[in-house]
């Protein structure tokens, strides 16, 4: 419910806060997150989790675990055909 421009600046401020604290953005407490943007609620914690973020990219060639596994299988098959993979 926030305009992109505002969200962009909010995320930038959160990244700066995390850098200053020496932690990953996903490790910021709800209190720290709210110090930047009071509208932030508990739901954001799951969104900021690195694995959840990674697994949200499910398009072909994306970073989701299932897509990376598919890519690894494709490369293994290709290498098998080349006679180089054991």
N, CA, C and O atoms as a Maestro MAE file, in Angstrom:
{
 s_m_m2io_version
 :::
 2.0.0
}

f_m_ct {
 s_m_title
 :::
 protein
 m_atom[344] {
  # First column is atom index #
  i_m_mmod_type
  r_m_x_coord
  r_m_y_coord
  r_m_z_coord
  i_m_residue_number
  s_m_chain_name
  s_m_pdb_residue_name
  s_m_pdb_atom_name
  i_m_atomic_number
  :::
  1 25 0.801 -1.201 0.000 1 A "UNK " " N  " 7
  2 3 0.000 0.000 0.000 1 A "UNK " " CA " 6
  3 2 0.838 1.258 0.000 1 A "UNK " " C  " 6
  4 15 0.335 2.338 0.308 1 A "UNK " " O  " 8
  5 25 2.110 1.135 -0.341 2 A "UNK " " N  " 7
  6 3 3.007 2.285 -0.340 2 A "UNK " " CA " 6
  7 2 3.488 2.525 -1.770 2 A "UNK " " C  " 6
  8 15 3.824 1.570 -2.471 2 A "UNK " " O  " 8
  9 25 3.526 3.770 -2.210 3 A "UNK " " N  " 7
  10 3 4.047 4.039 -3.548 3 A "UNK " " CA " 6
  11 2 5.480 3.525 -3.693 3 A "UNK " " C  " 6
  12 15 6.260 3.539 -2.741 3 A "UNK " " O  " 8
  13 25 5.808 3.073 -4.907 4 A "UNK " " N  " 7
  14 3 7.130 2.488 -5.150 4 A "UNK " " CA " 6
  15 2 8.249 3.420 -4.705 4 A "UNK " " C  " 6
  16 15 9.197 2.978 -4.056 4 A "UNK " " O  " 8
  17 25 8.154 4.690 -5.040 5 A "UNK " " N  " 7
  18 3 9.221 5.639 -4.693 5 A "UNK " " CA " 6
  19 2 9.454 5.681 -3.189 5 A "UNK " " C  " 6
  20 15 10.599 5.705 -2.736 5 A "UNK " " O  " 8
  21 25 8.383 5.688 -2.420 6 A "UNK " " N  " 7
  22 3 8.508 5.695 -0.959 6 A "UNK " " CA " 6
  23 2 9.092 4.375 -0.461 6 A "UNK " " C  " 6
  24 15 9.956 4.359 0.416 6 A "UNK " " O  " 8
  25 25 8.613 3.273 -1.027 7 A "UNK " " N  " 7
  26 3 9.119 1.959 -0.621 7 A "UNK " " CA " 6
  27 2 10.604 1.841 -0.937 7 A "UNK " " C  " 6
  28 15 11.371 1.291 -0.146 7 A "UNK " " O  " 8
  29 25 11.005 2.353 -2.086 8 A "UNK " " N  " 7
  30 3 12.416 2.316 -2.501 8 A "UNK " " CA " 6
  31 2 13.288 3.028 -1.470 8 A "UNK " " C  " 6
  32 15 14.330 2.508 -1.071 8 A "UNK " " O  " 8
  33 25 12.868 4.206 -1.043 9 A "UNK " " N  " 7
  34 3 13.641 4.954 -0.046 9 A "UNK " " CA " 6
  35 2 13.619 4.260 1.316 9 A "UNK " " C  " 6
  36 15 14.621 4.254 2.032 9 A "UNK " " O  " 8
  37 25 12.484 3.683 1.664 10 A "UNK " " N  " 7
  38 3 12.383 2.961 2.933 10 A "UNK " " CA " 6
  39 2 13.350 1.788 2.959 10 A "UNK " " C  " 6
  40 15 14.073 1.595 3.937 10 A "UNK " " O  " 8
  41 25 13.365 1.004 1.885 11 A "UNK " " N  " 7
  42 3 14.272 -0.147 1.827 11 A "UNK " " CA " 6
  43 2 15.723 0.321 1.878 11 A "UNK " " C  " 6
  44 15 16.550 -0.304 2.541 11 A "UNK " " O  " 8
  45 25 16.039 1.403 1.193 12 A "UNK " " N  " 7
  46 3 17.396 1.949 1.256 12 A "UNK " " CA " 6
  47 2 17.783 2.314 2.677 12 A "UNK " " C  " 6
  48 15 18.904 2.043 3.107 12 A "UNK " " O  " 8
  49 25 16.868 2.923 3.403 13 A "UNK " " N  " 7
  50 3 17.129 3.275 4.804 13 A "UNK " " CA " 6
  51 2 17.287 2.032 5.673 13 A "UNK " " C  " 6
  52 15 18.101 2.017 6.597 13 A "UNK " " O  " 8
  53 25 16.514 0.993 5.380 14 A "UNK " " N  " 7
  54 3 16.635 -0.258 6.133 14 A "UNK " " CA " 6
  55 2 17.983 -0.924 5.867 14 A "UNK " " C  " 6
  56 15 18.613 -1.455 6.781 14 A "UNK " " O  " 8
  57 25 18.417 -0.891 4.611 15 A "UNK " " N  " 7
  58 3 19.726 -1.459 4.264 15 A "UNK " " CA " 6
  59 2 20.826 -0.696 4.998 15 A "UNK " " C  " 6
  60 15 21.748 -1.303 5.542 15 A "UNK " " O  " 8
  61 25 20.732 0.623 5.014 16 A "UNK " " N  " 7
  62 3 21.728 1.421 5.741 16 A "UNK " " CA " 6
  63 2 21.735 1.079 7.221 16 A "UNK " " C  " 6
  64 15 22.801 0.951 7.824 16 A "UNK " " O  " 8
  65 25 20.548 0.928 7.813 17 A "UNK " " N  " 7
  66 3 20.450 0.572 9.227 17 A "UNK " " CA " 6
  67 2 21.107 -0.782 9.487 17 A "UNK " " C  " 6
  68 15 21.839 -0.949 10.462 17 A "UNK " " O  " 8
  69 25 20.840 -1.739 8.613 18 A "UNK " " N  " 7
  70 3 21.435 -3.069 8.771 18 A "UNK " " CA " 6
  71 2 22.959 -2.994 8.656 18 A "UNK " " C  " 6
  72 15 23.671 -3.636 9.428 18 A "UNK " " O  " 8
  73 25 23.452 -2.225 7.712 19 A "UNK " " N  " 7
  74 3 24.903 -2.079 7.562 19 A "UNK " " CA " 6
  75 2 25.522 -1.449 8.797 19 A "UNK " " C  " 6
  76 15 26.565 -1.899 9.272 19 A "UNK " " O  " 8
  77 25 24.892 -0.422 9.312 20 A "UNK " " N  " 7
  78 3 25.390 0.236 10.527 20 A "UNK " " CA " 6
  79 2 25.393 -0.721 11.714 20 A "UNK " " C  " 6
  80 15 26.291 -0.674 12.555 20 A "UNK " " O  " 8
  81 25 24.389 -1.585 11.777 21 A "UNK " " N  " 7
  82 3 24.284 -2.546 12.878 21 A "UNK " " CA " 6
  83 2 25.177 -3.768 12.647 21 A "UNK " " C  " 6
  84 15 25.375 -4.577 13.554 21 A "UNK " " O  " 8
  85 25 25.710 -3.896 11.438 22 A "UNK " " N  " 7
  86 3 26.564 -5.041 11.122 22 A "UNK " " CA " 6
  87 2 25.808 -6.352 11.003 22 A "UNK " " C  " 6
  88 15 26.340 -7.418 11.312 22 A "UNK " " O  " 8
  89 25 24.553 -6.264 10.550 23 A "UNK " " N  " 7
  90 3 23.728 -7.463 10.405 23 A "UNK " " CA " 6
  91 2 23.087 -7.477 9.027 23 A "UNK " " C  " 6
  92 15 23.067 -6.465 8.327 23 A "UNK " " O  " 8
  93 25 22.568 -8.631 8.649 24 A "UNK " " N  " 7
  94 3 21.786 -8.755 7.430 24 A "UNK " " CA " 6
  95 2 20.443 -8.077 7.667 24 A "UNK " " C  " 6
  96 15 19.961 -8.030 8.799 24 A "UNK " " O  " 8
  97 25 19.845 -7.560 6.622 25 A "UNK " " N  " 7
  98 3 18.549 -6.892 6.762 25 A "UNK " " CA " 6
  99 2 17.506 -7.812 7.396 25 A "UNK " " C  " 6
  100 15 16.620 -7.349 8.114 25 A "UNK " " O  " 8
  101 25 17.612 -9.110 7.130 26 A "UNK " " N  " 7
  102 3 16.651 -10.064 7.695 26 A "UNK " " CA " 6
  103 2 16.839 -10.248 9.198 26 A "UNK " " C  " 6
  104 15 15.984 -10.838 9.859 26 A "UNK " " O  " 8
  105 25 17.946 -9.753 9.744 27 A "UNK " " N  " 7
  106 3 18.215 -9.894 11.172 27 A "UNK " " CA " 6
  107 2 17.796 -8.665 11.986 27 A "UNK " " C  " 6
  108 15 17.934 -8.658 13.209 27 A "UNK " " O  " 8
  109 25 17.288 -7.630 11.319 28 A "UNK " " N  " 7
  110 3 16.803 -6.465 12.043 28 A "UNK " " CA " 6
  111 2 15.560 -6.842 12.839 28 A "UNK " " C  " 6
  112 15 14.721 -7.610 12.370 28 A "UNK " " O  " 8
  113 25 15.450 -6.304 14.026 29 A "UNK " " N  " 7
  114 3 14.271 -6.566 14.850 29 A "UNK " " CA " 6
  115 2 13.086 -5.754 14.319 29 A "UNK " " C  " 6
  116 15 13.256 -4.785 13.580 29 A "UNK " " O  " 8
  117 25 11.911 -6.167 14.709 30 A "UNK " " N  " 7
  118 3 10.710 -5.440 14.317 30 A "UNK " " CA " 6
  119 2 10.797 -3.997 14.811 30 A "UNK " " C  " 6
  120 15 10.382 -3.070 14.115 30 A "UNK " " O  " 8
  121 25 11.326 -3.816 15.991 31 A "UNK " " N  " 7
  122 3 11.493 -2.464 16.547 31 A "UNK " " CA " 6
  123 2 12.415 -1.621 15.664 31 A "UNK " " C  " 6
  124 15 12.131 -0.453 15.397 31 A "UNK " " O  " 8
  125 25 13.519 -2.218 15.214 32 A "UNK " " N  " 7
  126 3 14.441 -1.496 14.336 32 A "UNK " " CA " 6
  127 2 13.769 -1.156 13.007 32 A "UNK " " C  " 6
  128 15 13.912 -0.046 12.495 32 A "UNK " " O  " 8
  129 25 13.032 -2.126 12.455 33 A "UNK " " N  " 7
  130 3 12.331 -1.888 11.196 33 A "UNK " " CA " 6
  131 2 11.330 -0.744 11.347 33 A "UNK " " C  " 6
  132 15 11.221 0.123 10.481 33 A "UNK " " O  " 8
  133 25 10.610 -0.760 12.453 34 A "UNK " " N  " 7
  134 3 9.599 0.268 12.684 34 A "UNK " " CA " 6
  135 2 10.219 1.631 12.974 34 A "UNK " " C  " 6
  136 15 9.554 2.655 12.818 34 A "UNK " " O  " 8
  137 25 11.477 1.659 13.392 35 A "UNK " " N  " 7
  138 3 12.139 2.953 13.615 35 A "UNK " " CA " 6
  139 2 12.325 3.690 12.286 35 A "UNK " " C  " 6
  140 15 12.437 4.916 12.260 35 A "UNK " " O  " 8
  141 25 12.357 2.943 11.196 36 A "UNK " " N  " 7
  142 3 12.463 3.527 9.857 36 A "UNK " " CA " 6
  143 2 11.081 3.761 9.251 36 A "UNK " " C  " 6
  144 15 10.825 4.801 8.644 36 A "UNK " " O  " 8
  145 25 10.187 2.771 9.426 37 A "UNK " " N  " 7
  146 3 8.841 2.868 8.856 37 A "UNK " " CA " 6
  147 2 7.823 2.279 9.834 37 A "UNK " " C  " 6
  148 15 7.703 1.058 9.938 37 A "UNK " " O  " 8
  149 25 7.094 3.131 10.547 38 A "UNK " " N  " 7
  150 3 6.135 2.672 11.562 38 A "UNK " " CA " 6
  151 2 5.047 1.744 11.034 38 A "UNK " " C  " 6
  152 15 4.473 0.984 11.814 38 A "UNK " " O  " 8
  153 25 4.741 1.777 9.730 39 A "UNK " " N  " 7
  154 3 3.692 0.922 9.175 39 A "UNK " " CA " 6
  155 2 4.098 -0.541 9.063 39 A "UNK " " C  " 6
  156 15 3.249 -1.404 8.844 39 A "UNK " " O  " 8
  157 25 5.375 -0.824 9.210 40 A "UNK " " N  " 7
  158 3 5.861 -2.203 9.069 40 A "UNK " " CA " 6
  159 2 5.253 -3.073 10.159 40 A "UNK " " C  " 6
  160 15 5.227 -2.697 11.331 40 A "UNK " " O  " 8
  161 25 4.761 -4.255 9.752 41 A "UNK " " N  " 7
  162 3 4.212 -5.193 10.726 41 A "UNK " " CA " 6
  163 2 4.968 -6.517 10.677 41 A "UNK " " C  " 6
  164 15 5.958 -6.648 9.958 41 A "UNK " " O  " 8
  165 25 4.503 -7.483 11.435 42 A "UNK " " N  " 7
  166 3 5.188 -8.766 11.578 42 A "UNK " " CA " 6
  167 2 5.336 -9.519 10.257 42 A "UNK " " C  " 6
  168 15 6.256 -10.321 10.101 42 A "UNK " " O  " 8
  169 25 4.443 -9.268 9.315 43 A "UNK " " N  " 7
  170 3 4.482 -9.976 8.037 43 A "UNK " " CA " 6
  171 2 5.765 -9.719 7.263 43 A "UNK " " C  " 6
  172 15 6.189 -10.562 6.472 43 A "UNK " " O  " 8
  173 25 6.381 -8.580 7.477 44 A "UNK " " N  " 7
  174 3 7.590 -8.224 6.727 44 A "UNK " " CA " 6
  175 2 8.755 -9.151 7.074 44 A "UNK " " C  " 6
  176 15 9.648 -9.353 6.251 44 A "UNK " " O  " 8
  177 25 8.755 -9.705 8.261 45 A "UNK " " N  " 7
  178 3 9.863 -10.555 8.696 45 A "UNK " " CA " 6
  179 2 10.049 -11.725 7.739 45 A "UNK " " C  " 6
  180 15 11.180 -12.038 7.368 45 A "UNK " " O  " 8
  181 25 8.970 -12.375 7.334 46 A "UNK " " N  " 7
  182 3 9.063 -13.489 6.394 46 A "UNK " " CA " 6
  183 2 9.501 -13.047 5.009 46 A "UNK " " C  " 6
  184 15 10.194 -13.782 4.305 46 A "UNK " " O  " 8
  185 25 9.101 -11.861 4.626 47 A "UNK " " N  " 7
  186 3 9.462 -11.342 3.308 47 A "UNK " " CA " 6
  187 2 10.950 -11.041 3.233 47 A "UNK " " C  " 6
  188 15 11.573 -11.241 2.191 47 A "UNK " " O  " 8
  189 25 11.517 -10.565 4.318 48 A "UNK " " N  " 7
  190 3 12.931 -10.196 4.332 48 A "UNK " " CA " 6
  191 2 13.869 -11.381 4.493 48 A "UNK " " C  " 6
  192 15 15.077 -11.241 4.304 48 A "UNK " " O  " 8
  193 25 13.335 -12.537 4.837 49 A "UNK " " N  " 7
  194 3 14.156 -13.730 4.998 49 A "UNK " " CA " 6
  195 2 14.804 -14.081 3.655 49 A "UNK " " C  " 6
  196 15 14.122 -14.159 2.634 49 A "UNK " " O  " 8
  197 25 16.111 -14.291 3.663 50 A "UNK " " N  " 7
  198 3 16.846 -14.546 2.426 50 A "UNK " " CA " 6
  199 2 16.305 -15.749 1.659 50 A "UNK " " C  " 6
  200 15 16.150 -15.680 0.439 50 A "UNK " " O  " 8
  201 25 16.017 -16.844 2.347 51 A "UNK " " N  " 7
  202 3 15.543 -18.046 1.661 51 A "UNK " " CA " 6
  203 2 14.174 -17.795 1.023 51 A "UNK " " C  " 6
  204 15 13.930 -18.222 -0.106 51 A "UNK " " O  " 8
  205 25 13.288 -17.112 1.732 52 A "UNK " " N  " 7
  206 3 11.980 -16.804 1.162 52 A "UNK " " CA " 6
  207 2 12.119 -15.912 -0.068 52 A "UNK " " C  " 6
  208 15 11.436 -16.107 -1.073 52 A "UNK " " O  " 8
  209 25 13.001 -14.944 0.025 53 A "UNK " " N  " 7
  210 3 13.240 -14.052 -1.108 53 A "UNK " " CA " 6
  211 2 13.780 -14.833 -2.307 53 A "UNK " " C  " 6
  212 15 13.323 -14.661 -3.437 53 A "UNK " " O  " 8
  213 25 14.754 -15.686 -2.035 54 A "UNK " " N  " 7
  214 3 15.354 -16.502 -3.087 54 A "UNK " " CA " 6
  215 2 14.306 -17.404 -3.736 54 A "UNK " " C  " 6
  216 15 14.242 -17.502 -4.962 54 A "UNK " " O  " 8
  217 25 13.493 -18.055 -2.923 55 A "UNK " " N  " 7
  218 3 12.512 -19.007 -3.439 55 A "UNK " " CA " 6
  219 2 11.317 -18.338 -4.114 55 A "UNK " " C  " 6
  220 15 10.503 -19.016 -4.742 55 A "UNK " " O  " 8
  221 25 11.205 -17.034 -3.994 56 A "UNK " " N  " 7
  222 3 10.127 -16.310 -4.668 56 A "UNK " " CA " 6
  223 2 10.405 -16.168 -6.157 56 A "UNK " " C  " 6
  224 15 9.493 -15.886 -6.933 56 A "UNK " " O  " 8
  225 25 11.658 -16.362 -6.564 57 A "UNK " " N  " 7
  226 3 12.039 -16.228 -7.978 57 A "UNK " " CA " 6
  227 2 11.898 -17.584 -8.653 57 A "UNK " " C  " 6
  228 15 12.874 -18.319 -8.802 57 A "UNK " " O  " 8
  229 25 10.667 -17.909 -9.063 58 A "UNK " " N  " 7
  230 3 10.383 -19.247 -9.572 58 A "UNK " " CA " 6
  231 2 10.364 -19.343 -11.093 58 A "UNK " " C  " 6
  232 15 10.114 -20.419 -11.637 58 A "UNK " " O  " 8
  233 25 10.622 -18.250 -11.780 59 A "UNK " " N  " 7
  234 3 10.621 -18.322 -13.241 59 A "UNK " " CA " 6
  235 2 11.820 -19.143 -13.715 59 A "UNK " " C  " 6
  236 15 12.788 -19.332 -12.978 59 A "UNK " " O  " 8
  237 25 11.742 -19.624 -14.950 60 A "UNK " " N  " 7
  238 3 12.825 -20.428 -15.506 60 A "UNK " " CA " 6
  239 2 14.136 -19.659 -15.386 60 A "UNK " " C  " 6
  240 15 14.230 -18.502 -15.796 60 A "UNK " " O  " 8
  241 25 15.136 -20.311 -14.826 61 A "UNK " " N  " 7
  242 3 16.427 -19.671 -14.612 61 A "UNK " " CA " 6
  243 2 16.500 -18.861 -13.336 61 A "UNK " " C  " 6
  244 15 17.517 -18.224 -13.062 61 A "UNK " " O  " 8
  245 25 15.417 -18.878 -12.538 62 A "UNK " " N  " 7
  246 3 15.363 -18.107 -11.303 62 A "UNK " " CA " 6
  247 2 16.178 -18.733 -10.184 62 A "UNK " " C  " 6
  248 15 16.804 -19.777 -10.362 62 A "UNK " " O  " 8
  249 25 16.162 -18.082 -9.035 63 A "UNK " " N  " 7
  250 3 16.979 -18.504 -7.901 63 A "UNK " " CA " 6
  251 2 16.283 -19.461 -6.940 63 A "UNK " " C  " 6
  252 15 16.898 -19.917 -5.976 63 A "UNK " " O  " 8
  253 25 15.018 -19.772 -7.183 64 A "UNK " " N  " 7
  254 3 14.305 -20.697 -6.298 64 A "UNK " " CA " 6
  255 2 15.026 -22.042 -6.271 64 A "UNK " " C  " 6
  256 15 15.562 -22.489 -7.285 64 A "UNK " " O  " 8
  257 25 15.034 -22.672 -5.120 65 A "UNK " " N  " 7
  258 3 15.732 -23.945 -4.949 65 A "UNK " " CA " 6
  259 2 15.345 -24.940 -6.033 65 A "UNK " " C  " 6
  260 15 16.208 -25.623 -6.586 65 A "UNK " " O  " 8
  261 25 14.064 -25.028 -6.339 66 A "UNK " " N  " 7
  262 3 13.610 -25.981 -7.355 66 A "UNK " " CA " 6
  263 2 14.198 -25.646 -8.722 66 A "UNK " " C  " 6
  264 15 14.563 -26.552 -9.471 66 A "UNK " " O  " 8
  265 25 14.296 -24.358 -9.058 67 A "UNK " " N  " 7
  266 3 14.854 -23.958 -10.355 67 A "UNK " " CA " 6
  267 2 16.356 -24.212 -10.423 67 A "UNK " " C  " 6
  268 15 16.866 -24.633 -11.461 67 A "UNK " " O  " 8
  269 25 17.055 -23.965 -9.343 68 A "UNK " " N  " 7
  270 3 18.498 -24.229 -9.313 68 A "UNK " " CA " 6
  271 2 18.746 -25.731 -9.445 68 A "UNK " " C  " 6
  272 15 19.667 -26.143 -10.151 68 A "UNK " " O  " 8
  273 25 17.941 -26.547 -8.780 69 A "UNK " " N  " 7
  274 3 18.070 -28.006 -8.895 69 A "UNK " " CA " 6
  275 2 17.855 -28.451 -10.336 69 A "UNK " " C  " 6
  276 15 18.573 -29.314 -10.839 69 A "UNK " " O  " 8
  277 25 16.859 -27.855 -10.999 70 A "UNK " " N  " 7
  278 3 16.614 -28.178 -12.406 70 A "UNK " " CA " 6
  279 2 17.827 -27.821 -13.266 70 A "UNK " " C  " 6
  280 15 18.212 -28.577 -14.158 70 A "UNK " " O  " 8
  281 25 18.416 -26.674 -12.989 71 A "UNK " " N  " 7
  282 3 19.579 -26.242 -13.755 71 A "UNK " " CA " 6
  283 2 20.765 -27.174 -13.531 71 A "UNK " " C  " 6
  284 15 21.500 -27.494 -14.466 71 A "UNK " " O  " 8
  285 25 20.943 -27.601 -12.295 72 A "UNK " " N  " 7
  286 3 22.030 -28.548 -11.984 72 A "UNK " " CA " 6
  287 2 21.799 -29.859 -12.730 72 A "UNK " " C  " 6
  288 15 22.734 -30.409 -13.312 72 A "UNK " " O  " 8
  289 25 20.566 -30.365 -12.719 73 A "UNK " " N  " 7
  290 3 20.248 -31.604 -13.436 73 A "UNK " " CA " 6
  291 2 20.509 -31.462 -14.933 73 A "UNK " " C  " 6
  292 15 21.034 -32.377 -15.569 73 A "UNK " " O  " 8
  293 25 20.143 -30.317 -15.488 74 A "UNK " " N  " 7
  294 3 20.376 -30.071 -16.918 74 A "UNK " " CA " 6
  295 2 21.867 -30.100 -17.237 74 A "UNK " " C  " 6
  296 15 22.275 -30.697 -18.233 74 A "UNK " " O  " 8
  297 25 22.664 -29.474 -16.418 75 A "UNK " " N  " 7
  298 3 24.122 -29.451 -16.641 75 A "UNK " " CA " 6
  299 2 24.704 -30.853 -16.487 75 A "UNK " " C  " 6
  300 15 25.567 -31.254 -17.268 75 A "UNK " " O  " 8
  301 25 24.239 -31.602 -15.484 76 A "UNK " " N  " 7
  302 3 24.726 -32.971 -15.301 76 A "UNK " " CA " 6
  303 2 24.406 -33.830 -16.518 76 A "UNK " " C  " 6
  304 15 25.247 -34.604 -16.976 76 A "UNK " " O  " 8
  305 25 23.190 -33.691 -17.041 77 A "UNK " " N  " 7
  306 3 22.807 -34.448 -18.238 77 A "UNK " " CA " 6
  307 2 23.701 -34.070 -19.420 77 A "UNK " " C  " 6
  308 15 24.159 -34.938 -20.163 77 A "UNK " " O  " 8
  309 25 23.943 -32.780 -19.584 78 A "UNK " " N  " 7
  310 3 24.791 -32.313 -20.672 78 A "UNK " " CA " 6
  311 2 26.210 -32.862 -20.525 78 A "UNK " " C  " 6
  312 15 26.814 -33.317 -21.496 78 A "UNK " " O  " 8
  313 25 26.733 -32.814 -19.299 79 A "UNK " " N  " 7
  314 3 28.085 -33.325 -19.061 79 A "UNK " " CA " 6
  315 2 28.153 -34.828 -19.314 79 A "UNK " " C  " 6
  316 15 29.137 -35.317 -19.868 79 A "UNK " " O  " 8
  317 25 27.113 -35.568 -18.911 80 A "UNK " " N  " 7
  318 3 27.062 -37.008 -19.183 80 A "UNK " " CA " 6
  319 2 27.160 -37.284 -20.682 80 A "UNK " " C  " 6
  320 15 27.884 -38.183 -21.111 80 A "UNK " " O  " 8
  321 25 26.437 -36.513 -21.460 81 A "UNK " " N  " 7
  322 3 26.462 -36.667 -22.909 81 A "UNK " " CA " 6
  323 2 27.844 -36.345 -23.481 81 A "UNK " " C  " 6
  324 15 28.224 -36.852 -24.537 81 A "UNK " " O  " 8
  325 25 28.588 -35.497 -22.772 82 A "UNK " " N  " 7
  326 3 29.932 -35.137 -23.230 82 A "UNK " " CA " 6
  327 2 30.955 -36.180 -22.803 82 A "UNK " " C  " 6
  328 15 32.093 -36.158 -23.271 82 A "UNK " " O  " 8
  329 25 30.557 -37.101 -21.913 83 A "UNK " " N  " 7
  330 3 31.458 -38.127 -21.418 83 A "UNK " " CA " 6
  331 2 32.461 -37.598 -20.407 83 A "UNK " " C  " 6
  332 15 33.487 -38.229 -20.157 83 A "UNK " " O  " 8
  333 25 32.167 -36.436 -19.821 84 A "UNK " " N  " 7
  334 3 33.113 -35.798 -18.896 84 A "UNK " " CA " 6
  335 2 32.654 -35.822 -17.450 84 A "UNK " " C  " 6
  336 15 33.440 -35.525 -16.550 84 A "UNK " " O  " 8
  337 25 31.411 -36.165 -17.211 85 A "UNK " " N  " 7
  338 3 30.877 -36.124 -15.844 85 A "UNK " " CA " 6
  339 2 30.845 -37.528 -15.270 85 A "UNK " " C  " 6
  340 15 30.348 -38.455 -15.909 85 A "UNK " " O  " 8
  341 25 31.366 -37.683 -14.081 86 A "UNK " " N  " 7
  342 3 31.379 -38.999 -13.429 86 A "UNK " " CA " 6
  343 2 30.768 -38.913 -12.069 86 A "UNK " " C  " 6
  344 15 30.688 -39.919 -11.364 86 A "UNK " " O  " 8
  :::
 }
 m_bond[343] {
  # First column is bond index #
  i_m_from
  i_m_to
  i_m_order
  :::
  1 1 2 1
  2 2 3 1
  3 3 4 2
  4 3 5 1
  5 5 6 1
  6 6 7 1
  7 7 8 2
  8 7 9 1
  9 9 10 1
  10 10 11 1
  11 11 12 2
  12 11 13 1
  13 13 14 1
  14 14 15 1
  15 15 16 2
  16 15 17 1
  17 17 18 1
  18 18 19 1
  19 19 20 2
  20 19 21 1
  21 21 22 1
  22 22 23 1
  23 23 24 2
  24 23 25 1
  25 25 26 1
  26 26 27 1
  27 27 28 2
  28 27 29 1
  29 29 30 1
  30 30 31 1
  31 31 32 2
  32 31 33 1
  33 33 34 1
  34 34 35 1
  35 35 36 2
  36 35 37 1
  37 37 38 1
  38 38 39 1
  39 39 40 2
  40 39 41 1
  41 41 42 1
  42 42 43 1
  43 43 44 2
  44 43 45 1
  45 45 46 1
  46 46 47 1
  47 47 48 2
  48 47 49 1
  49 49 50 1
  50 50 51 1
  51 51 52 2
  52 51 53 1
  53 53 54 1
  54 54 55 1
  55 55 56 2
  56 55 57 1
  57 57 58 1
  58 58 59 1
  59 59 60 2
  60 59 61 1
  61 61 62 1
  62 62 63 1
  63 63 64 2
  64 63 65 1
  65 65 66 1
  66 66 67 1
  67 67 68 2
  68 67 69 1
  69 69 70 1
  70 70 71 1
  71 71 72 2
  72 71 73 1
  73 73 74 1
  74 74 75 1
  75 75 76 2
  76 75 77 1
  77 77 78 1
  78 78 79 1
  79 79 80 2
  80 79 81 1
  81 81 82 1
  82 82 83 1
  83 83 84 2
  84 83 85 1
  85 85 86 1
  86 86 87 1
  87 87 88 2
  88 87 89 1
  89 89 90 1
  90 90 91 1
  91 91 92 2
  92 91 93 1
  93 93 94 1
  94 94 95 1
  95 95 96 2
  96 95 97 1
  97 97 98 1
  98 98 99 1
  99 99 100 2
  100 99 101 1
  101 101 102 1
  102 102 103 1
  103 103 104 2
  104 103 105 1
  105 105 106 1
  106 106 107 1
  107 107 108 2
  108 107 109 1
  109 109 110 1
  110 110 111 1
  111 111 112 2
  112 111 113 1
  113 113 114 1
  114 114 115 1
  115 115 116 2
  116 115 117 1
  117 117 118 1
  118 118 119 1
  119 119 120 2
  120 119 121 1
  121 121 122 1
  122 122 123 1
  123 123 124 2
  124 123 125 1
  125 125 126 1
  126 126 127 1
  127 127 128 2
  128 127 129 1
  129 129 130 1
  130 130 131 1
  131 131 132 2
  132 131 133 1
  133 133 134 1
  134 134 135 1
  135 135 136 2
  136 135 137 1
  137 137 138 1
  138 138 139 1
  139 139 140 2
  140 139 141 1
  141 141 142 1
  142 142 143 1
  143 143 144 2
  144 143 145 1
  145 145 146 1
  146 146 147 1
  147 147 148 2
  148 147 149 1
  149 149 150 1
  150 150 151 1
  151 151 152 2
  152 151 153 1
  153 153 154 1
  154 154 155 1
  155 155 156 2
  156 155 157 1
  157 157 158 1
  158 158 159 1
  159 159 160 2
  160 159 161 1
  161 161 162 1
  162 162 163 1
  163 163 164 2
  164 163 165 1
  165 165 166 1
  166 166 167 1
  167 167 168 2
  168 167 169 1
  169 169 170 1
  170 170 171 1
  171 171 172 2
  172 171 173 1
  173 173 174 1
  174 174 175 1
  175 175 176 2
  176 175 177 1
  177 177 178 1
  178 178 179 1
  179 179 180 2
  180 179 181 1
  181 181 182 1
  182 182 183 1
  183 183 184 2
  184 183 185 1
  185 185 186 1
  186 186 187 1
  187 187 188 2
  188 187 189 1
  189 189 190 1
  190 190 191 1
  191 191 192 2
  192 191 193 1
  193 193 194 1
  194 194 195 1
  195 195 196 2
  196 195 197 1
  197 197 198 1
  198 198 199 1
  199 199 200 2
  200 199 201 1
  201 201 202 1
  202 202 203 1
  203 203 204 2
  204 203 205 1
  205 205 206 1
  206 206 207 1
  207 207 208 2
  208 207 209 1
  209 209 210 1
  210 210 211 1
  211 211 212 2
  212 211 213 1
  213 213 214 1
  214 214 215 1
  215 215 216 2
  216 215 217 1
  217 217 218 1
  218 218 219 1
  219 219 220 2
  220 219 221 1
  221 221 222 1
  222 222 223 1
  223 223 224 2
  224 223 225 1
  225 225 226 1
  226 226 227 1
  227 227 228 2
  228 227 229 1
  229 229 230 1
  230 230 231 1
  231 231 232 2
  232 231 233 1
  233 233 234 1
  234 234 235 1
  235 235 236 2
  236 235 237 1
  237 237 238 1
  238 238 239 1
  239 239 240 2
  240 239 241 1
  241 241 242 1
  242 242 243 1
  243 243 244 2
  244 243 245 1
  245 245 246 1
  246 246 247 1
  247 247 248 2
  248 247 249 1
  249 249 250 1
  250 250 251 1
  251 251 252 2
  252 251 253 1
  253 253 254 1
  254 254 255 1
  255 255 256 2
  256 255 257 1
  257 257 258 1
  258 258 259 1
  259 259 260 2
  260 259 261 1
  261 261 262 1
  262 262 263 1
  263 263 264 2
  264 263 265 1
  265 265 266 1
  266 266 267 1
  267 267 268 2
  268 267 269 1
  269 269 270 1
  270 270 271 1
  271 271 272 2
  272 271 273 1
  273 273 274 1
  274 274 275 1
  275 275 276 2
  276 275 277 1
  277 277 278 1
  278 278 279 1
  279 279 280 2
  280 279 281 1
  281 281 282 1
  282 282 283 1
  283 283 284 2
  284 283 285 1
  285 285 286 1
  286 286 287 1
  287 287 288 2
  288 287 289 1
  289 289 290 1
  290 290 291 1
  291 291 292 2
  292 291 293 1
  293 293 294 1
  294 294 295 1
  295 295 296 2
  296 295 297 1
  297 297 298 1
  298 298 299 1
  299 299 300 2
  300 299 301 1
  301 301 302 1
  302 302 303 1
  303 303 304 2
  304 303 305 1
  305 305 306 1
  306 306 307 1
  307 307 308 2
  308 307 309 1
  309 309 310 1
  310 310 311 1
  311 311 312 2
  312 311 313 1
  313 313 314 1
  314 314 315 1
  315 315 316 2
  316 315 317 1
  317 317 318 1
  318 318 319 1
  319 319 320 2
  320 319 321 1
  321 321 322 1
  322 322 323 1
  323 323 324 2
  324 323 325 1
  325 325 326 1
  326 326 327 1
  327 327 328 2
  328 327 329 1
  329 329 330 1
  330 330 331 1
  331 331 332 2
  332 331 333 1
  333 333 334 1
  334 334 335 1
  335 335 336 2
  336 335 337 1
  337 337 338 1
  338 338 339 1
  339 339 340 2
  340 339 341 1
  341 341 342 1
  342 342 343 1
  343 343 344 2
  :::
 }
}
